[in-house]
Amino acid sequence: MKRCIIFVLFAVLSNAGSLHALLIAEETFNYPVGALSGNNGGVGFSGGWFLSPLVSSDNHVATPGLSHASIPGSGGRMVENAGDVRSFRRIDTARVEVQSLLDAGQYGKTFGKDNTTVWVAFLISCASYPTVAYGGMHLCDGLGDLTLDQFGDKLAHQRVSLGRQNTDIHWYLGRVTNGGPGAGTYLSSTVADATLRLLVYRFDFKPGPEEAWMWIDPPAGAAPDTALAAIHATGVTDFRFNTLSCGTGGSARFDFDEVRFGTAYQDVVPPASRIQFYSPATEKPVLVSAISEGQVRFLVNLASPGPFTLAVHDVTGARLWNSEGGPGSGIQSVGWSPEHTVGSGTYVVTLRSPGILESKLFYMFK
């Protein structure tokens, strides 16, 4: 039996057809129901989820995943349980494609290099409302010894808080120092209740203080107008990050899902029409897939009915294959059986439909 293995490298074209961005990391919690720790899926991370050995409980994976008008859900969701349980995960700083975004920090390579921009997005709701506490995610620069402190030494390592804080009722952005100098609290006017929200943050890293924005429930498509942001924070004390810390306190519970980091809005709030790769074993979109019998399969997801063309080119621009489909909407599966003369290497798959031009690079190993 002949096998092809394909790896998505990164999205390369916006709808206008220009080079747009880099997906740094993505987590959709597509795991079995149960404890979160030890799960090691998603894209762009170094190792799986872990927690301190000092805690006896865990945050959990539940189904179904969260789904929002701007981000259709997939997989499961993270349930941030009560009791100050923190789940940690490190972003992969060894990937070649992220090196231009990194500084050599005190605790290893970190994101936040001057003159770069990082977008962050996730779905969240305070499922226990009106029982509340802090909830969401902290961005940390390294971690302390978890055998000594279940929070990983917050004073030394926490940098930014995204979601809800302990002392206010609104979704917010916080530059946290845990009592040290340089803290900042930036509040929206939207109550952090049980309503499912898409929170999107943009950080412009500069020499000296940073600048940041937060939007609540922006639509997919073009990047939202900064004038319409729920928060605009200037003078944010300089920071770097490479690690996630997720959890809640007290007896609160938060649902948390569809976490993405990227260098453009379209990376963290993907367009509704997108090309994905298909796993015959699970019949679900995946970013890494082993395809049997020499066939690569793509999923084409069209928000509205219409014809489409899917084509594969090599890196010189030579077309190797194309297929026409439609006029249906929703997810459609299309297969490509490469000729024996098509070897291992990097290829481009392009989707064309009325108003849509999207491409992705992938690497195929035969």
C-alpha positions in Angstrom: 0.0 0.0 0.0 1.4 3.4 -1.0 1.2 6.2 1.5 1.5 10.0 1.2 2.0 12.1 4.3 1.2 15.8 4.1 2.0 18.6 6.4 0.4 22.0 6.2 3.2 24.6 6.6 1.2 27.9 6.7 -1.5 29.8 5.0 0.1 32.0 2.3 -2.5 34.0 0.5 -5.3 36.3 1.7 -8.4 36.8 -0.5 -6.5 39.4 -2.4 -3.8 36.8 -3.1 -0.9 38.4 -1.2 1.4 36.9 1.4 -0.3 37.7 4.7 0.8 36.0 7.8 1.8 33.2 10.0 -0.2 31.0 12.3 2.0 30.8 15.5 -0.2 28.3 17.4 -3.7 26.9 17.4 -5.6 24.8 20.0 -9.1 23.5 19.4 -9.1 20.9 22.3 -9.9 18.0 19.9 -9.3 15.5 22.7 -11.2 12.7 24.5 -13.5 13.9 27.3 -11.6 13.9 30.6 -8.6 15.5 32.2 -6.7 18.0 30.0 -3.1 17.3 31.2 -1.0 15.1 28.9 -3.0 16.0 25.8 -0.6 17.1 23.0 -2.6 18.2 19.9 -3.1 21.5 18.2 -0.4 23.3 16.2 2.7 25.2 17.2 3.3 24.0 20.7 6.2 22.3 22.3 4.9 19.4 24.3 1.5 18.8 25.8 -0.6 20.4 28.6 0.8 20.0 32.1 0.2 21.2 35.7 1.9 21.4 39.0 2.2 18.1 41.0 1.0 20.1 44.0 -2.6 20.1 42.8 -4.8 17.1 43.0 -7.4 18.1 40.4 -7.3 19.1 36.7 -9.0 21.3 34.1 -11.0 19.2 31.7 -12.0 18.6 28.1 -15.7 18.5 27.4 -18.0 18.3 24.4 -19.2 19.8 22.3 -16.7 22.5 21.3 -17.8 26.1 21.4 -19.2 27.6 18.2 -19.5 31.3 17.4 -20.8 33.2 14.4 -17.3 34.2 13.5 -15.6 30.8 14.3 -17.5 27.5 13.8 -16.4 25.1 16.5 -14.5 21.9 16.1 -13.4 19.2 18.6 -14.1 19.8 22.3 -13.6 22.6 24.7 -11.6 23.3 27.8 -13.5 23.6 31.0 -11.6 25.8 33.4 -12.6 24.3 36.7 -12.8 26.0 40.1 -10.1 25.9 42.6 -7.1 27.8 41.2 -6.0 24.9 39.0 -3.6 26.2 36.3 -3.0 24.3 33.0 0.3 25.3 31.3 1.6 24.9 27.8 4.7 26.1 26.0 4.6 27.7 22.5 7.2 26.1 20.2 10.0 28.6 19.8 12.2 26.2 17.8 10.2 26.4 14.5 12.2 28.0 11.7 9.2 30.1 10.5 8.8 32.0 13.9 12.4 33.0 14.4 11.9 36.5 13.1 9.4 37.1 15.9 11.6 36.1 18.8 13.9 37.7 21.2 16.6 35.9 23.3 14.9 36.5 26.6 15.9 35.8 30.2 13.9 32.6 30.3 14.6 31.4 26.7 13.4 32.5 23.4 10.2 34.7 23.6 7.6 36.3 21.4 7.3 40.1 21.5 10.3 41.2 19.5 10.2 45.0 18.8 8.5 46.0 15.6 6.4 42.8 15.4 2.6 42.3 15.9 0.9 39.3 17.5 -2.8 38.7 17.4 -4.5 36.4 20.0 -8.1 35.1 19.9 -10.2 32.7 21.8 -13.8 31.8 22.6 -14.9 32.2 26.3 -17.9 32.3 28.6 -18.3 32.3 32.4 -20.4 29.2 32.5 -20.9 29.5 36.3 -22.3 33.1 36.1 -23.3 34.7 38.4 -20.6 32.8 40.3 -17.5 34.6 39.1 -13.7 34.9 39.6 -10.9 35.5 37.2 -10.8 33.3 34.1 -9.2 33.0 30.7 -5.5 32.9 30.0 -2.2 34.4 31.2 0.8 34.9 28.9 4.0 34.1 30.8 7.7 34.5 30.2 8.9 31.1 31.3 7.8 29.3 34.5 9.1 28.8 37.9 9.5 25.4 39.7 6.0 23.8 39.7 7.1 21.4 42.5 7.4 24.4 44.8 4.6 26.7 43.5 1.4 25.6 41.7 1.3 28.9 39.8 4.9 28.7 38.5 6.1 31.8 40.4 3.6 34.5 39.2 5.6 37.4 40.3 8.6 36.4 38.2 6.8 35.1 35.1 3.3 36.3 34.6 3.1 39.1 32.1 -0.5 39.6 30.6 -3.9 38.5 31.6 -6.6 38.0 29.0 -10.3 37.4 29.9 -11.8 38.4 33.3 -10.0 39.6 36.4 -10.9 39.0 40.0 -11.9 42.6 41.0 -14.1 43.7 38.1 -17.1 42.3 36.2 -16.0 43.1 32.6 -13.9 41.4 29.9 -10.5 43.0 30.1 -6.8 43.2 29.3 -4.3 43.3 32.2 -0.6 43.9 32.3 0.1 42.0 35.5 3.1 42.3 37.8 1.6 40.7 41.0 2.5 43.7 43.1 5.6 44.8 41.2 5.8 48.1 39.2 4.4 48.5 35.7 1.0 47.0 36.1 -2.0 48.2 34.0 -5.7 47.4 33.9 -7.8 48.1 30.8 -11.5 47.4 31.0 -14.2 46.9 28.4 -17.8 47.8 29.0 -19.0 44.3 28.3 -19.9 42.2 31.4 -18.1 38.8 31.6 -21.2 36.7 32.0 -22.4 33.4 30.5 -22.8 34.8 27.0 -20.3 33.2 24.6 -17.8 35.8 23.4 -15.0 35.9 20.8 -12.2 38.0 22.4 -9.5 39.2 19.9 -6.4 41.0 21.1 -3.7 42.7 19.0 -0.3 43.6 20.5 2.1 45.9 18.7 5.5 45.4 20.2 7.7 48.5 20.1 10.9 49.8 21.6 9.7 50.7 25.1 6.0 50.4 26.0 3.7 48.3 23.8 0.3 49.2 22.3 -2.7 46.9 22.4 -6.3 46.6 21.4 -9.2 44.2 22.2 -12.3 43.5 20.2 -15.4 41.6 21.3 -17.2 39.5 18.7 -15.7 41.0 15.6 -16.8 39.3 12.3 -14.5 37.1 10.3 -12.9 38.6 7.2 -11.0 41.9 7.2 -9.2 43.0 10.3 -11.4 45.1 12.5 -11.1 48.8 12.7 -9.0 50.0 15.6 -11.5 52.8 16.2 -14.1 50.2 17.0 -12.0 48.3 19.6 -13.5 47.7 23.0 -10.1 48.5 24.5 -7.2 50.6 23.3 -4.3 50.4 25.6 -1.2 52.6 25.2 1.9 52.7 27.4 1.6 49.0 28.2 4.8 48.0 30.1 7.2 46.2 27.8 6.8 42.4 28.0 7.6 39.1 26.3 5.9 35.7 26.4 6.4 32.0 25.5 4.0 30.1 27.8 0.3 29.8 28.4 -1.3 29.6 31.9 -5.1 28.8 31.8 -7.5 28.5 34.7 -9.9 30.1 37.1 -10.3 30.6 40.8 -12.9 30.3 43.6 -15.9 28.2 42.6 -16.2 29.8 39.1 -16.1 27.8 35.9 -15.2 29.1 32.4 -15.6 27.5 29.0 -12.6 28.2 26.8 -11.9 27.2 23.2 -10.5 27.9 19.7 -7.3 29.5 20.9 -5.1 31.0 18.2 -1.9 33.1 18.0 -0.8 34.7 14.7 0.7 37.7 13.0 -2.6 38.7 11.2 -6.2 38.8 12.0 -7.1 36.1 9.4 -4.8 33.6 11.3 -6.7 33.9 14.6 -10.2 34.4 13.1 -10.0 32.2 10.0 -12.3 33.0 7.0 -15.5 31.0 6.7 -14.3 29.5 3.4 -11.1 27.6 3.9 -9.2 24.7 2.6 -8.5 21.9 5.1 -6.9 18.5 5.0 -8.8 15.3 5.6 -8.2 12.3 7.8 -10.0 9.2 6.6 -9.6 7.6 10.0 -11.6 10.3 11.8 -13.5 12.0 9.0 -12.5 15.3 10.5 -10.3 18.2 9.3 -6.7 17.9 10.5 -3.4 19.7 10.0 -1.3 16.6 9.8 -2.7 13.7 7.9 -1.5 10.3 6.7 -3.4 9.5 3.5 -3.5 5.8 2.3 -3.4 4.4 -1.2 -1.5 7.4 -2.6 -4.4 9.9 -2.3 -4.4 13.3 -0.7 -7.9 14.6 0.2 -8.9 18.2 0.8 -12.0 19.6 2.5 -13.5 22.7 0.8 -15.8 24.6 3.1 -18.0 27.1 1.3 -20.3 29.4 3.3 -22.7 29.8 0.3 -23.5 27.7 -2.8 -21.3 28.2 -5.8 -19.0 26.5 -8.2 -15.3 26.1 -7.3 -12.0 25.0 -8.7 -9.3 23.3 -6.6 -5.8 23.1 -8.1 -2.3 21.9 -7.1 0.9 23.6 -8.4 4.5 22.9 -7.6 6.7 25.8 -6.3 7.7 26.7 -9.9 4.0 27.4 -10.7 3.5 24.4 -12.9 0.0 23.1 -12.5 -0.2 19.4 -11.6 -3.9 18.9 -11.1 -7.2 20.6 -10.9 -10.8 19.7 -10.1 -14.1 21.5 -10.5 -16.9 21.2 -8.0 -20.1 22.7 -6.8 -22.6 24.3 -6.8 -23.3 23.1 -3.2 -22.3 24.8 0.0 -20.9 23.5 3.3 -18.0 21.0 3.4 -17.1 19.0 0.3 -14.3 16.4 0.1 -12.1 16.4 -3.0 -9.3 13.8 -3.6 -6.1 14.1 -5.6 -4.1 11.0 -6.6 -0.6 12.3 -7.5 1.1 10.7 -10.5 4.1 8.5 -9.8 6.3 11.3 -11.3 5.2 13.7 -8.5 7.8 13.2 -5.7 8.2 14.4 -2.2 8.3 18.2 -1.8 6.4 21.5 -1.2 3.3 22.1 -3.2 0.5 24.8 -3.3 -3.2 24.0 -3.2 -5.5 26.9 -4.4 -9.2 27.3 -4.1 -11.1 29.6 -6.5 -14.8 30.4 -6.2 -16.8 33.6 -6.8 -15.3 36.2 -4.4 -12.7 33.7 -3.0 -9.1 33.1 -3.7 -7.2 31.1 -1.0 -4.0 29.1 -1.1 -2.0 27.0 1.3 1.4 25.4 1.1 1.8 21.8 2.1 4.7 19.4 2.2 4.1 15.9 0.8 6.4 12.9 1.7 5.9 9.8 -0.5 
